[in-house]
Amino acid sequence: MNIQDVLMLSFKDLKEKKVRTALTIVMVVIGVAAIVALVSLTAGIGASISKELSALGPTSILVTSTGPSSGFTAATAAEMQSLPNVNTTIPLVEGAATLRSGSENTTATIIGISPQDLAAFLGTVNLYQGSVYPDSVSPESVVGYDLAFPSSSGGAQDLLVGQPVELTVTGSGGSSVTVPVVGIFQAYGASIISVDSAVVMSLSAAETLLHRTSYTTILVKATNTSTVSGVANTITAIYGSSARVLTTQQLAQTAASIISSISTLLVLIAGISLLVAAIGIMNIMLISVYERIHEIGIMKSVGFKNRDILTIFIIQALIIGIFGGIAGIAAGGGGAYLLGAVVSRASSSSTGAPTAAAPSGFRGGGTPAAGGGAVFIGGGGGAPSSASFSFAPVISVETVLVAMLVAIIVSVMAGAYPAWKASRLQPIDALREL
């Protein structure tokens, strides 16, 4: 029997039972789509986190205060600067506030950082309008894009350069201060600090506004990547439990480990769908075998061998796997991009709520967002910062090939027993069914 005859006989039953075939293929599609979508989403989130961490640079070390004084002093920053293999130190102050513009109240983050350190911290200073604030005690500030173009106004510009805004500091007893706006940042998206929803000013201005006399976090830059570990160990040895020391390499490794664990769990959950599909395929093909007993008897009586019958039913399962795999990959890819867009839109539209809960290992507003791709530094005693978060799913060739292979293997394995059972039928027993 040639391959053309096998394919014709395999397609014959599938074509005759169109609804049954379609439902069987849908079961495979659901499982494959779930795997592709979930793997692509977690890969996209991981890539986003890695991108944001790389903005800090591989030589960066985050030192967060955990001592009873809840902060670092200028002397601490100078001491860290004097350590061997330290290139520079960047102190920061962070706190929560409510920004009032017109009749709208928006949750914002006050960030204090020297204007000279802004470029080193953000990578590049991208301004939509205006200029950077001066290094003075005056609370002149640059506001984030989401504050200037809030979603509540439909994306229209709500704050202008030169326009003063009213800030009410969280935990300050409700006292407010008028802050002049000298610039507006371009949209940064998810960032190492929530610039899009922040009011950024000089260190001295932020300390005065937040009633602080210490820094929240110090970003230490080592001279090169080979000295990062040594510098981190030195800082840990000097400050002990009063400081938490994390390198960007450690953050990247932790994020990668979390993403890998989540991805594995989600794939196992999606695998349940494929298991259900396999049971469905086996059930449908067993029914097909019983319905075609007389046909099998006739084929065997005219010379078809056991392997010919086996091949016909195996190819049927293979066809289901191929069609289900192709449709599942397409559906999974489309679903991943759709879900990514929904998450990004929901995140950019939300105000006044944190994008991720702070895990252990960070205090106050500081958290590496395990599922979010943004890292918020600090511990200003206020609520965690909120930031818009967007990411694009990463659909790799490896993911597509593995998903297709899994669909085919699951379908063929599910069809193996019904095919074997059909091949073992004796012609005389099959013909009795006529």
N, C-alpha and C positions, 0 to 999 in steps of 0.2 A: 504494500500500500504506500503510495507516494504522499509527500507532505501536503500537496494540494487537496487531496481527498480528506486528509485528517483535518485541515483547517476548515474545509467546507462542512464536514460533519460536526465539528466543534462549534462553529458559528450557528449551525442550523437550530439547535435547541435554544441558544441564547436569543436568537431573533424571534423564535416562536413565542417565547415567554418574556416579552419586552419589559413589562412592569416588574416582574420578579428580578430580572437581570439588572434593571435600573436601581432597584432598592438594594440589591446586593452590592453594586458598585458604590452607592451612596455610603454604605457602612464603611467601606475602605476609605472613601474620600474624607469622611469625618475624622478618622484616626490619623491619616497622613496630614491633613490640614492642621490639626491640633499640634502635631509634632513640629511642622514647619513654622507655624506662627509663633509658638512658644519659644522655640530655639532661636528664631530670628529676633524676637523681641528682647530676650535676655542678652543676646549677643550685641544688639544695638545699645542697650543700657550699659553694658560693660564697656563698649567702645566710647560712649559718652563720658563715663566716669574716668576712663584712662586719658581722654583728651583734656578734661578739666584738670586732672592731677598733673599732666605734663605741662600745663600752662605755668605751674609753679616752678618747674624745672627739676631735674633729677638731683640737684644739689641742695634742695630745700629741706629744712627741718622745722616742724611746727612745735613750738614750746608753749603749752597752755598752763596757766596757774591753777593749782589745786590746793594751795596752802590756806591757812586760816585767814590770811590777809586778803585773799582772793584778788591778787594782782601782782604785777611786776613794777619796779620803779625804774627810773632813768639809770640809776646806779647798776641795777641788774642787767639792763640792756648793754651798758658800757662794759660790764664784766664779761658778758657773753661775747662781745665784740673783740675783747682782748684774748680770747682763748685761741690756742693754736689751730691753724687751718680753717679759721672762720673768715670769710670774705666780707660779709656785711650782716647787719641785723636790722629788721624792720619792725618797730613796735606798732601795735594796733589797739584801739579802744572800740568797743561795740556796745550798743544798748538799744532798747526798744522804745518806740514813740508812736504817737498818733499825729498824722499830718492833716491839717485842715486847709482846704482851698475852696473858697466860696462856701457852699453848703455841704460839701462832701468831706467825710472823715475817712482816712485811709491809714491802715497799719503800715508803718515804715520802720526801717532800721537806721539808727544813727551810727555812722562809721567814722572814726577819727584816725587819720593817717597823714603823715607829712606829705605835702605835695611833691617833694623831691623823691619820695619812695613809691609814688603812685604807679609810675611806669614799670618799675621792677616788680611790683606786686601784681598788676593786671596784665603784664605782658606789653600791651600798648594802650595808651590813653586815647580812646575814640570819643570825640565830642560831637554831638548833634548840633549844638549851638553854644555860644558863649566861650568861656575860658575856665582854666583851673583856678580854684580858690587860692588866696594868699596864705602864707604861713604866719598866721597871726591869731590872736585870741578872739578876733571878730568871727561870729558864726556864719560867715559867707560860705556858701556851699554849692556843690554840684549835685543835682538830683538824678535819680535813675530814670530810664526811659519809661518804665511802667507807671511811675508817679506822674510824669509829664503828659503821658498819653494813656490815661486809665481806661480800662475796658468799660467802666460804667458810663463813659462819655462816647462810646462807640469808636474808640481809637482816635478821637479828635484831640488836639493839643489843649491841655487844661492848665498847664503851667508855662509861664514865659520867662525868659531871661530878664532879670531886673525886677521881677515880681516877688515881693516878700511872701513867705508862707508861715503859717502858725504851727509850731511843734509843741505837743504836750508830751513830756517825758513820762514813760511808764514808771510808777513807783515814786514819783516826785511830789506826790500830794496834789496832783492836778495842775501844777504850775505850768504856764505856757510861755513861749518866747517866740518872737518874730525873727525869722531867718531869711536873709536876702539870698536869692537864687542868682548865681553868677554864671552857671553853665548847666547843660543837660547832656548826659551821656548818651551815646548810641546804645541800641539794644545789645546786651552781652549774652542774653539767654542764661542757661544754667552756668554758674561760675563758681570759682573758689570762694567768692563772697557774693552775697545777693545784691549786686550793684543795681540791677534793674528796679529794685524796690527799696533803695537806700538813699539817705541824705548824707553825702560824704563831705567832711570838713576837716580842718586841721586838727592835730592831736590836742593842742591846748584848748581850742574851742570846744571839742567834744568832751574833754575832761571837765571843763567849766559847766557845760550844759548838763552832763550826766552826774555832776557832783562826785567825780572820781579823782583820785590822786595816784592812780596806778594804771598800768596797761593790762588789757585782757589777755593778749597773746603776743608773742614775739616770733617773727619768722626769721630764722637763721639760715644764711646761705653759706655753704661750705665752699672751699676753694675749688674742689673738683669731686667727681663721683666717688673716687677711691677713698676720700677722707670723710665721707658722710657718716659712715658707721662709727668711726672713731670719735668724731665730734659729738654725735648723739650719745655715745657711751660716756663721754666726759661730762656733758651737761647733766645726764642722769646721775652720775656719781657725785656731782657737786650739789645739786638741788634735791636729790632724793625724792621723797613722796610729795614735796611741795610743787613739783612740776611734772607735767605729763609730756613726754617727748615722743614725737612720731615723725618719721621720715616719709617723704612722698613714695619712696620705694615700698615701705611697709604698708602704707595706705593702699597702694596699687595692688600689692599681693593680697591684702585682706579683702579688697573689693573683688579681685579676681576669684578668690576662694569662695566668697559668698555667692557671686554670680554663678560659678560652676555648680555649687550645691543646689541653688534654686533651679538652675537649668536641668540638672539631673532629676530632681523631684518632679518638675513639670513634665519632663519627657516620660517618666514612669507613669504619671497620671494619664497622659495622653495615650500611653501604651495600652491602658485598659480599654480604650475605644477600639484599638486594633484587635485586642483579644476578643471583644464582643463581635467585631467584624468577622474574625476567623470562625467563631462558633456559628455565626449566621451563614457564612459561605459553606461550611460543612453541612449544615442543616439543609440548605437549599439544594446542594448537589446530591445529597442522599435522597431527597425527594425526587430529584431529576432521574436518579438511577432507578428508583422504583417505578417511576412513570414510564421509563424507556426499557423495561425488562424485556418486553416482546421484541423491541427493535434490536436490542443487544443479542437476543437469541437468534434472530434472522441473520445479523452480521456474522455471528460465529458459525452459523450453519452454512454460510456461503464462503467461509475460508478466513475470516478475520481472526487473528491470533490474540492471545491475552494482552501482549504488549501493545497491539493496535488499539484495543479498547481503552487500556490504561492511558495511552498517549492522548486519545480524544478528550478524555475528561481532565487530564492534567493541563492540556492546552486551554480548555474552557476556564479553568482556574487562573491560568496565566493571563488570559485576556482580561478577566475581571481585575486582576492585580495591576496590569499595565494601564488600563483606562482609569481605574480608581486612583492610581499613583499620580498620573498626569493631572487629573482634575483636582486631586487633593493638594498638589504642589501649587497649582494656580490659585486655588481657594485660600490656602494657607498664606501665600505671599500677599495676596490682596487683603486678607484679614489682618495681617501684621501691620501693613502700612495704614490701613483704616484705623486700627486700634491705636497706633502710634500717633496719628493725627488727632484723634479724639482726646488722648491723654495730654498732648501738647496744648490743644485748645483749652481744655478744662483747666490745666495748670496756669496758663497765661491769663485766663479769665478770673481765677480765684484771687481774692485779696483778703488779708487779715487772718490767714491760716497757714501753718507751716506745711511744707511739702513732704516732710518726712519726720518721723519721731526720732528723738536722739537716743542712740544706743548707748550702752555702758561704755565708758572710755572717753566720753566727752561730757562737758558740763555746760550749763546755761544754754545759750543759743547755739552751741557748737555741735555739729554732727556731720559725719560723712554719710550722705544719703545712700544707703545700701541699694535702694531700688530707684534712686532718683537721678543720679548723675551730677549732683551738686554737693559741694562741701561747704558748710557754714562754720566759720571760725569764730571763736569768742566765747564769752560767758558773761555778758554784761549784766546779768541778773534779770533780764527781761525775757519776753517770750522769744521763741525761736524765730529766726528770720523767715520770710516767705520769699520765694523766688519762682519765676516762671521756669518751666523745665520742658525742653523739647529734645527729641532724639529720633533717629531714623533706624528702622530695623535693618539688620545686616543679614542678608540671605546669601550664603556662600554656596559655591558649586558643590562643596563637600556635603552641605546640608541637603541639597536637592538630590544628589546621587544616593545618599544614605536613605532618604525618605522613599525614593523610588525603589531601591533594593529591598527595603523593609516591606513595602506594599506587595512586591512580587513574591518574596519569600513567604510571608504570612498567607497569601492567597494560595500558593502552590501547596504549602504544608497543610492548609485546611482542606484542600481538594484531594490530597493524597489518599486518605482513607476511602472516601466515596469512589475514587477512581480504581483503587485496588479491589474494592468490593464488586464493582462492575466487571472488572477483568476476570474475576474468579467465578462468575456465573457460568453454569453449565448450560449448553444449548438446549438440552432436553427439558431442564427445569424452567428455562426462560420461555420456551415455546409453549409450555403448559398454561402460561398466562394469557395466551391468545384466546 
